[in-house]
Amino acid sequence: MSKRANPAADRVRHRIRHPIIDADGHCIEYLPVVYEYAREIGGESAAKGLRALFEAMRQVGQLTPEQRRELGVMRPPWWAFPARNTRDRATAMLPRLLYERLDELGLDFAVVYPTYGLVVFNIEDEELRQVSARAFNRYFADHYRESADRLAPVAIIPMHTPEEALAELDYSHGQLGLKASLLAGHVMRPVAAAGKSPRPMLWMDTFGADSPHDYEPVWRRCLELGVSPTFHSTGMGWGSRASPSSYVFNHIGNFAAAGEAICRALFLNGVARRYPGLRFAFLEGGVGWAATLYADAIGHFSKRNAESVQNYNPNAIDRDELLSLFREYGDGRISSHLNELDDGLWPIADPAERKETIDEFAASGIQRVEDIRDVFRRSFFFGCEADDPTNAAAFDARRNPMGARLNAIFSSDIGHWDVPDNRTVLAEAYELVEKGMLTEEDFRDFTFANAVSLYTGTNPDFFKGTVLEHAVARTR
């Protein structure tokens, strides 16, 4: 079928001289076929278990807000996909149709992320979780194989244990041939002291020093396989995003919250420093949070590195001077309690702090603020939707400390309600150029060069055999 006219995208393509990479478009998996894969892998019980999971989600959605409040559950996503725009709905479900429409949309290459497959990370049953991940991965491999020159689906990699992650990395990349991966950004684990309650207290494991598992083998295997770890976990359901009545309340900022959590963990636990050959991406949350995290990390390191934090060591207080000032400026009530000075000084300032826990930047490997800049510039990439006006923050070297330009990557989010019309995403992204907020060079980095760095930084051959092979080679 010939390309349909799309003046909005064509206008942008006529002005630029580089390809466009969509680093985060979404498919909508056709679940009856996914169930079939689950049945082939784990038998009828696995297929029924996966189907029951989605049926339970539907039932929660059908509850009243009062019923959800009583049960302590949030309102889940609803009406999340194109409907009136039926062609866009089908495009998300049929790889051949997406492939056919790429030129119409103004896209040269797209990395395709799951929709229903995202729930795999939250399946508590170990066997069902592993079968489900493998079922989705086989679905992606089979259904996108003929489109590999322009479409790259990601493999779903659960992270409940390192062994589970390693097994699916090896299978999805070694046997299925998938070359991009989506790793869980966190695992909610029960608090041991809570006992065996049907709904135990949970804590969030972001795979660092606090984890009960050592995830070092996972990062090593990613490097060995040439896999850039990407993260697209949700923040809905934790913190303030647990409304039983409003999906919008829960959705706003949720991907930023989840991305910030795993990015902060990778930074403070030194993963990015120990594996400079790995590139990490945090998707759909924009880049505003990343600019804040970058500046905040610099501020915290400047004031709380191993040397500077001694400024706040309670043992450094000149007690004679302090008592003198209290006597001079304190009122009668304070003066009458000066013999209890220690009670007024020690809360959250205990001089008996353990020496081995004082340097909270030790694991990060950071020695100077320039190291923080280098980690963010080299290792971290941030997925931004086309219509997000804060995308320009990534390229604002005047405001970002030490003149840093953060690695924002164009992420259309086609397939979901965020995009009413797939044909508009490129033009929406280019509006920041037309408004003077991005330069043409910024736009090239945003829609092409940064995505190239994300994937070829870990795997120089990522684009080999694709329509971008020669264009990517010219960037080196």
C-alpha positions, 0 to 999 in steps of 0.5 A: 500500500502506498504511503498516505499523505501527512503534511505535518510530518512531511514539513518536518522531514523536509527541514531536517537532514537526519533520520528519526528514531522513536525510542519508545513506541508501544504495541498492544499485544493481542492477548489470545495469542499471548495466552497460546504461547503461555499454554505452549510453555507452561500448560493450560494452568499457565494460560489460565493464570495469565488470563485470570490476572487480566480478568482481576484487573478488569474486576477492580476497574468495575468496582465503585470508588467506595469499594476500592477505598474499602479494599485499599486498591487504586483505580487502574488505567481505563480507556487507555487506547485509541478507539475512535481512531481505529487505524491507530488502534490497529497499528499498535496491534499489528506489526505489519501495519506499523511497519507500513505506516512508519514513513507516513508517521515520519519515523525511520526506526522504532523501538517497540515497548509492551503494554500488557507485558508491563504487568509481568513485573508485578506477578507474585507467583514465581512460575507464572511470572517466568512463563508469562515473561517468556510467552510475551518475549516469544510473541515479540520475537515471532511477530516482529521478525519480518520487520527487524530492519525498522522495528526492534521489540524489547524483551521483558526481563523480570528482576525478582532474583538475579537468576531469573533475570539472567535466565531470561536475558540469555533466552531472549537474546541468545535464542530468540534474537531480541536485541533490546531489553526492558528490565523491571525498575524495582521489586516490591518485597514483603517486610520480614517483620510483618509476618505472613499477612495476606497483604503484608507491608512492602518495601521497594528494592531497587537492586542496590546495597539494600537488596537481599540479592546481588545484582552484579551478575545481571549488569555484567551479563547485560554488558556481555550480551551488548544489552542497554538496560531500559526501564519503564516501570510504573509509580502508580500504586505507591506513595501519593498515587493510590487514589481509588477514584482517579486514574489521572491523579495516579498517572501524573508523574508516575513514570518520572517517580519510578524512573527517578528511583532506579536512576538514583539507585544505579547512581548511588550504588555505583553501577554506572561507574563500575560499568562505563560500557553500559547505557541505561534509559528511563522511559516516558517520565520526561527529563525534568526529573532528571535535571532535578536529580542531577542538580540535587546529586551535585548539591548533596555530594558537595555538602555530604561527601566524606569530608564535607559531612564532618561540618555536621559532626556533633563532636565538632560543636564547641560546647563552651561557645554554645553554652555561652550563646545560650546564656546570652540569648536564651530565655528563662525557660531555656536557661532552666534546662541547660543541664539537659543540653544533650537532650536538646542536641542529639535527635538526628544529630547523634555523635555515636553514628557508626563510622562505616556508614558516614560516607554515603557516597562511597559505593557510588565511586564519586570523587568530585562533582565532575564525576557526577556530570560524566556519569549523567552525560555518558550513561543515562538517557531519558525518554520524553514524549513529543508534546512535553514542553519541558524536553528543552530542559535537557539541552539548557546548558545555561541552567544545568550545573557545569553546562551539562546537556542531558540525554533526552530521547524522543519517545512517541508513546504511540499506541496509548491515549497520550497520542490521539493521532500517531500522525502528529507526534513528529510535528509536536516534537519539532514545535520546540524548535519552531518556538526557539526552545531547541536548536536544530542540533538539539533536535537532531540529538533528541530524535536521532543521535542520543538514541544511537548513543544509547544502543551503540554505546553498549552494542556497536552493532545494534543497527547493523542490518537495519535501514539506519546502518549507514547513517549510524556509521557516519555518526562515529 
